[in-house]
Amino acid sequence: MAFISLIEIIHIAIVILGVGYIFTGLLPLRITKNVLDSYTKKFNWKEFWFACLVASPGIILHEMAHKFVALGLGLQALFQVSYFGLALGIILKILNTGFIILAPGYVLISGATTLESILTAAAGPLTNLILWVAGFLIIKHSKKLSRKQAIFWSLTAEINKWLFIFNILPIPPLDGSKIWIPLFQMIF
């Protein structure tokens, strides 16, 4: 069995493109003189690819952490697109609501014990925590970053900070509920 199937690669590509679209125009690749420019201009492919590059890794690596920890524990794990979660983010973008809610994908894991579920659930937010801290440290300690690199790393830190905070909350169906609720049930 392959670590990543062809259908998972297709799902990853769909998520990257969807997330890139959702974040296009929200990430300051450049500073415009007129705020209305961002609403009246044609679709900017450069901003789209930059948004894909900045916003997608935190989401994809988060989900792949779930998958690979599950595989490491001997479980079956499959990454899938959440078309509802991705569509919700795209609709909010089209409606220009000013905020982002999306859950573009998930890993379906079967046969896990309570401890294995806790470990696989914790892998995603832990990945975002690592990316948040790495981005922060690179910005803080690197003296030779170009403007675009500085923007990339500061946005990487910011996006992963919110992914970590959001996903660690003990609210179903977030990862935090799969960590904290069973953990407290095991302890008490």
N, C-alpha and C positions, 0 to 999 in steps of 0.2 A: 504494500500500500504506500502511495506517495504521501509526502508530508503535506503537499498542497495539490489538490486536484485541478483539472482544467476549469471546471465550473466555479471553483473558488477563485481562480485567477480572474475569470470573467466578472464575478461578483466584486472582487477587489477593484477592478477597473471601473465598474459602474459606480461604486461608492466614491472613488477618487474624483471622477468627473462630476458627480452630484455635489459633493462637498466643495469642490473647486468652484462650481457655479454659485452655490449658496454664499461663499465667502468673497466672490468677486465684487470689487467695489467697496468692501468693508475693510480690507487690509490696505494700509497706506503705502503702496509701492512708490508713489510720488505724491507730492503735495500740489493740489490744484489751486489756482488763484481764485477760482469761482466755485463755490459749493455746488451750484446748479450744473456745472460741467459733468459731474458724475451721473446726473439724471438725464441729460440731454444728449450725451455722446453715444456713439455706436458701441457695440459690444467690444471690449478691449481684450483681445486674446492674450496679450502679455500679462495683464492683471489676472486673467483666468488661470494661466499656467503657474503664476506666482502663488495664487490662492491654493491651487492644487498642491504645490510643493510645501507650503507652510501649514495648511490646515489638515491635510489628509494623513500625514505620518502619525500624529498623535492618536487618531481614530483607528487607523489600520494596525499600528503596532500594539495598541491596547487590545484589539480583538485577537491578533496573532499571539499575544502573550497568553490569553485564555487558552487558545488552541494548543500551543506548544507545551504549556504546563500540563494540560489534560493528556496530550499524547505521551508526555514524559511519565505520567502516572499510569500509563497503559490503557487509557480510556479512548473511546472514539469521539472525535471532534470534527465538526464541519462548519466553516464560515458561510454565512448566508446573508444576502441583502435583506434588509427590512424595507420593503417597498413603501409601506405606510410611513415609517419613520423618516425615510428619505424624502418622500412626497410632502410630508408635513413641513420639513425644512425648506423645500423648493417653493411651496405655496406661500409660506411666510415671507420668503425673499421676493416673490412676484408681487405680493400685496404690499411690500415695502413697510412691514410692521416695525422695523427697527430692532427686533430681537431675534435670536436664533434658538430654536428648539429642534433638535434632530436626534434620531437614533438610527443611523443609516445601516447598521448591520449588527449581527450577533453571532455567537458561536453556539451551536447546538451540541451539547455534551450528553452522552448517555452512559449510564451505569456507574455514576460516581457515588461514593460514600459521603457522609456529611463532611468529614475532614477534607476529602478530595474536592468537594464542592467549594468549601471555604478557600482552599489554596488556589483553585482555578479562578474563582471570583476575584481574589485579591491581586492576581497577576496583572490584570488590566489597569486598575488605578495605580498600582506600584510602578508600572511602566510610565504612566503620565507624571507621576511624582519625579521619577528619574529624569524625564525629558524637561520638566519644569526647572529642576535644580541645575541641570546641565546648561540649559539656555541662560539662566540667571548667572551662573558662574562664568560662562563664556563672555557675556556682555560685561560683567564686572571686571574680569581680569585680562581681557584681550585688548591690546592697544592698537592693533593693526587691522581692524575690521573696516571694510568699505561701508559706505552708507547702506547699500542693499543688504550686506551681510549683517550689519547691526539691526536693521529692520527685521530680517529673517529670524535672528536669534531672540530678539525681544518679543516678537509675535509668537514664536515657538514656546517661549516661557509662559506668556500670558494665556495662550490657548490651552496648554497642558495644565496650567494651574487650575483653570476652570473645569477642565475635564476631570482632574483629580478630585476637586472639591465636590463637584456634582455627583460623581460616581461613587464616592465613599459614603454618601448619605444613606441611612438605613430605611429607605423608602422603596417598596417594591415597584417596579421590577429592577431597580438599579442594583449595581454590584454590591453596594453597601448593605442592602437587605440580605444578600446571599452570604455576607461575611458576618455581620453583627448579630442578626437574629439567630442563626444556628450556633454561633459561638456562645451567646448568652444561654441558649437552651442546653448546650453541652456543660457549661459551668454550673448553671443553677438547675 
